Amino acid sequence: MALNTIPSAPGRPRRRFGRLAPNLVLIFAAVFFLLPVIAQARFAFQKVLVLQLGWGTLFKRWTISPLTDAFHADGFTTTLWLTFKLAFLTVLLTMALVLPTVVWVHLRVPKARTLIEFLTVLPYVIPPIALVAGIRVVQPHARWFLNSDLSLVPFYAVLALPFTFRALDAGIRAIDLTTLVDASRSLGAGWGTTLRRAVVPNMRSAIVSTSFLTATVVLSEFTIAFVLLKNTFPVFTSTYYESNGQGGMAIAVLTLVATTALLMVLTFVTRKRGAAQTMSAF
């Protein structure tokens, strides 16, 4: 008597280990990134000799005193405040320049998008030391500008272009820009009103992502500030590390953890907002 068998669906071969390879890649990536962070944390927050850092001393003599000492170091508050101010101004400058440019390219000159995308990659290809070398050449003729700490803002905006342009470009392509602009213009709104009340509200996730990426660039940039003798927070961290290795490493770990936490908050907020907009559409 023949047994009834259920044939497998055509075009769907059974893959018993179909999820094994992606899971192994994720595990390898997690180990690759977490092990250096754990080593940094142990060096920064354990009062144990480096040669004695091993499995036997994993839970011994942990302390946050190197971090609290760094909080009271001269220049910590001032350099941190300066870096936050630079990050805020860089975000404003980026939004004022890049967002209208991306909108104009998509509406008026879509064929030029490839060229502009290539130009925005150049700050990523050209090392910052080459950029700051050119700045040093013209520095004697522009001391009125370069003597100010805020002169770093346009250079940071240029360094962030490879990330900010693509984030805003992806946000533009996710919406029906032409319909939004035509509807706003047909109601009598000007270009400024159209950009502020029709385009920006539909690109909140992209704008938040762009702001985060720009702030991350500012919080981690060292070369330009160091060569131009600007005492920003990354420069302070490097200088403090030379005199207090544990304290400097503690600041670096704290910066990494804070940046990661901010990224998680950003991801949660953008996903929640995107889900809410999808539900409201129905």
N, C-alpha and C positions, 0 to 999 in steps of 0.2 A: 504494500500500500504506500503510495507516494505521499511524502510529507508536503504540506502546503508551506511554501516559503514566500516571504514578502520581498520582492526584488528591491534593491536599493535604487534610489532616485538617480536617473541618468545625469551625468555631469557633476556629481557630488561624490567623489571618492572619499572613502573613510580615511581619516588621518588621525590615528591614535595619539600621535605626539605632535599634533598641529600647534598646540600652545606651548610646547616645551621650549622651542628656540626663542620666542619673544620673552618668556619668563626668565630664561637664562641671561638674555641680554640685559633685562631690567635689573636682575640681581648683580650682575657684573658691574653695571653702571653705578648702582647704589654703593657697592663695596669700593669701587674706584674713587668715588667722591667722598664717602664718609670716613674712610681710614685716614686720609690726611687731616681732616677736620678733628677727628678724635686725637690724633697725635699732637696737633696744635693745642687743643684744649688741655691735654695732659701737661704739656710743657708750660702752658700759661698759668694753670690753676693748681698745680701740685708742687708742694715744697719738697721735692725729691730730686736728688742729683740726676742729671740726664743719663748717666751710665747705669743708674739703678731703675730706670723706667722699664718695667716689664710686667708680666702677668702677676707676679707676686706682689707688686706695689700698686695694682690697679685701683684699689679703694683706700689708699693711705694718704693722709695729709692733704686733702683737698681744701682750698681756700680761695676766697675772692679778693683777698687783700691786694694782689697786683692790680686788679681792675679799679678798686676804690682809691688806691694810690694814684693811678693814672687820672682819675676824675679830679684830683686836687693838684695836679701838675700845672705849672705855669703855661698858659697858652691853650689849654684844653678847651675851655669854654669859648674863648674868642675865635679860635680856628674853626670850631664846630659851627658856631653861629655864622661865620663868614661863608663856610661851605654850604650851609642851608640857604643862605641868601643868594649865593651864586646859582644854586640849583633852581630856586624859585624864578630868578630872573632869566635863566637859560630856558626854562620851560615856557615862560611868557614870550620870549623872543622866537623860540621855535614855532610856537603856535601862530604867532603873528606873521611869520614869513612862510613856513612850509605849508600850513593848512590852506591858505588862499591859493598858493602855487599849485598844489595838488588838485584842487577844485578846478582851477582855470585850465590846467593841462587836460583833465578829463572832459571838460566841456568844449574847449576851443581848439586845442592842438593835440588830439590823442596820439597822433603819429610821433610826436616828440617825447612820448613817455619813455621809450626805450633809451633815448639819449640822456634824458634827465636821470633815469635810474642808473645809468652807467656813471654819470658825473657824481652822484651821491655815494658811489662805492669808493671813490678816490680817497676820502679821508680814512677809510679802513685799509686801503692798500698802502698809502704813504705813511710811514711811521711818524708818530708825534714829534720825534726829535728832529726830523727834517722840516716839519712845519715850524717848530720853534726856532730853528736855525734861520729861517727866512724872516721871522719876526725880529730876531736880534739884529739883523742887518738894517732894518728900517727903524729900529728903536731910537737912535739918536734924532730922527726927524719926527718922531711922534711921542715924545716924552710926556706931553700934556695928556695923552690918552693912556699910555702904558704904565705910567706911574700909579694909576689907580688900580685897586684890587678888582674893581668891577670890569676892568679891561679883559678879564678872562672869559666873560660871558659869550662874546661872539665866537671865540675859539672853541669853547665847549659846545656851542651850537653846531659848529662845523664838524667836530668829532662825533657828535651824536647823529648826524645826517643819515648814515647807512641804516640805522635802526628806526629813526623817527619817520623817514619818508616811507619806508615799507609798511610800517604800522598804520599810518594814515592812508596810504594807498589801498591797503587791504580793507580798511573801514569804508572808503569811498566806493570800492567795487562791490561791497556787500549791500549797498542801498541803490535805489533807482534815482540816481542823482539828477538826471535830465528831467524826469517828471516832477521832482520836488522843486527844482529851480524854475521850470516853466510855470508851475502852478503859483509859486510865490510871485514871480514877475508879472503874471497875468492879473494878480490882485493888486498890483501897484507898488509892491515893495521894491526898494532899491537893493543894490548888491550887498551892502552892509547888513541890512535887515534880513535879507535872504540867507546870508551866511550865518547870522546869529540866531535866527528863529526857525529856520527850516533845515539847515544842514547840520549844525553843531548838535542839536538835540538827538539826531539820529546817528550820531557818531560818538556817543559818550564812551563806549567801551574802547574804541580805538584811541580816543583822546586820553583816557586814563592810562592805557598801556603806553602810549607815547610819552606821557609825563613821567611814568615810572622809569622807562628806559633812559630818558634824558637825565633824570636825577641820579640814576645808577652810574652813568658815565661821569657825572660831576663828582660823585662821592668816591670814585676810584681813580681819578686822573691825577697823576703825579708828575709826569715829565715836564709839561708846559709850566705848571706852577713852580716847580723847583728851579728851572732854568731862568724864569722871569723873576725869581726871588719873591714869590707870593707865599705867604705862610698859611696855606690851606690845611684842612684836616688830614689829608693823606701825607702832606709834607711833615706835619707835626707827628704823625704816627711813625714815619720812618726815622725822624730825628730822635724821638723818644725811645724807639727800639734800640738805637745805638747806645744809649745810656742805661736803659732798663729793658733787658730782653724779654722778661716775663710780662712786664706791663705793656710793652708794645705788641706782643703776641696776643695778650688779653684783649686789647683794643681791636685788633684785627679779627679775632673770633667774634667779638660782640658785633662788629660791623657786618660780618658775614651772616650771623644769626638774624640781625635786625633786617637785613636786606631780604633774606629768605622768608621771614615772617611777613614782610610787606608784600612780597610776591604772592604768598598764599592768600593774604587778605584781598589783594587785587583780583586774583583768580576767582575767589568766592563771590566777590561783589559783582564782577562782570558776568559771571554765569547766572547769578540770581537775577540780575537786571535783564539779561537776555531771555531767561525763562519767563519773567514777568511780562516782557514785551510780546513774546510769542503767545502767551495766554490771553493777553488783552486783544490781540488781533482776532481771536476767535470769539 
